[in-house]
Amino acid sequence: MQPMSSGPEEPRVPGDGGVEHAGDATRRTRLANERTYLAWWRTGLAALAVSLGAGKLIPALTPGAQWPYTIVGAGFALVGVVFIGYAFVRHRSVERAISCGEFAPLQEGFITALAIAGVLLGLLVLAVVVAKN
């Protein structure tokens, strides 16, 4: 005797203990790539906002030499543009890798360059703050 069915089978929800299909994993990976792309953009926009604050707003409110703030602002603007540009490059690289069933590691040299740029900008901000007091 077969058990009675109460109707059509309910669709499985990811994470409910059922077997995951490869398409589900690929879809989630692509969505994660999209979120990462947007995170690179947010970081770039934040750096651009810092560049405006450091390069234009602070000098307008403080007396004395303005060129140190201009340099700091330009540095953050450059970092912001790099983040937004790299967002596109990275997104495409990961999409190609997903399509081929491969992995696209982050470029070690690029991450090293970003870390160096961040440390140098931080030290420059520190120098400007200390010199102004």
C-alpha positions in Angstrom: 0.0 0.0 0.0 1.4 3.4 -1.0 1.1 6.4 1.4 -1.4 8.9 0.4 -0.1 12.2 -1.0 -1.6 15.4 0.3 -1.0 17.1 -3.0 1.9 18.3 -5.1 5.4 18.1 -3.6 6.5 21.4 -2.0 9.6 23.0 -3.6 12.8 22.6 -1.6 14.2 25.7 0.1 18.0 26.0 0.1 19.4 25.1 3.5 16.5 22.9 4.5 18.6 19.8 4.5 17.7 18.7 1.0 20.2 18.0 -1.7 21.6 21.2 -3.2 21.7 21.5 -7.0 24.7 22.8 -8.8 22.6 25.6 -10.3 21.7 26.8 -6.8 25.3 27.1 -5.8 26.2 28.9 -9.0 23.3 31.3 -8.6 24.4 32.1 -5.0 28.0 32.5 -6.1 27.0 34.9 -8.8 24.9 36.9 -6.3 27.8 36.9 -3.9 30.0 38.3 -6.7 27.5 41.0 -7.4 27.4 42.0 -3.7 31.2 42.0 -3.7 31.2 44.3 -6.8 28.9 46.7 -5.0 31.1 46.6 -1.8 34.1 47.6 -4.0 32.0 50.5 -5.3 30.9 51.5 -1.8 34.5 51.5 -0.7 35.5 53.6 -3.7 32.7 56.1 -3.0 33.7 56.4 0.7 37.3 57.1 -0.4 36.0 59.8 -2.8 33.9 61.3 0.1 37.0 61.4 2.3 38.9 63.1 -0.5 36.4 65.9 -0.7 36.4 66.3 3.1 40.2 66.3 3.3 41.0 68.2 0.2 38.2 70.8 0.2 36.2 71.0 3.4 38.9 71.0 6.0 41.2 73.5 4.2 38.2 75.9 3.9 37.7 75.7 7.7 41.4 75.9 8.8 43.9 78.7 8.5 47.4 78.2 7.1 48.8 76.1 4.3 46.3 74.2 2.3 48.6 72.1 0.1 49.0 69.2 2.6 45.2 68.8 2.6 45.2 68.9 -1.2 47.7 66.1 -1.4 45.8 64.0 1.1 42.5 64.6 -0.8 44.1 63.7 -4.1 45.5 60.5 -2.6 42.1 59.4 -1.4 40.5 60.4 -4.7 43.0 58.2 -6.5 42.3 55.3 -4.2 38.6 55.7 -4.7 38.9 55.7 -8.5 41.2 52.6 -8.3 38.6 50.8 -6.2 35.8 51.6 -8.6 37.8 50.6 -11.6 39.1 47.4 -10.0 35.5 46.5 -9.1 34.7 46.1 -12.7 37.8 44.1 -13.5 37.3 41.8 -10.6 33.6 41.3 -11.3 34.4 40.2 -14.8 37.2 38.0 -13.8 35.1 36.1 -11.2 32.2 35.8 -13.7 34.5 34.2 -16.3 35.9 31.8 -13.6 32.4 30.8 -12.5 31.4 30.1 -16.1 34.4 27.8 -16.5 33.9 26.2 -13.1 37.2 27.7 -11.8 38.3 30.0 -9.1 39.7 33.5 -9.6 42.0 34.4 -6.8 42.6 38.0 -5.8 45.8 39.4 -7.4 48.4 39.4 -4.6 50.3 42.4 -6.2 47.2 44.5 -6.4 46.2 43.8 -2.8 49.8 44.6 -1.7 49.7 47.9 -3.6 46.3 48.8 -1.9 47.7 48.0 1.5 50.8 50.1 0.8 48.7 53.0 -0.5 46.5 52.8 2.6 49.4 52.8 5.0 51.1 55.8 3.1 47.8 57.8 3.1 47.3 57.0 6.8 50.8 58.2 7.6 50.3 61.3 5.5 47.1 62.1 7.4 49.0 61.5 10.7 51.7 63.9 9.6 49.3 66.6 8.6 47.4 66.3 11.8 50.5 66.4 13.9 52.0 69.3 11.9 48.9 71.4 12.3 48.9 71.2 16.1 
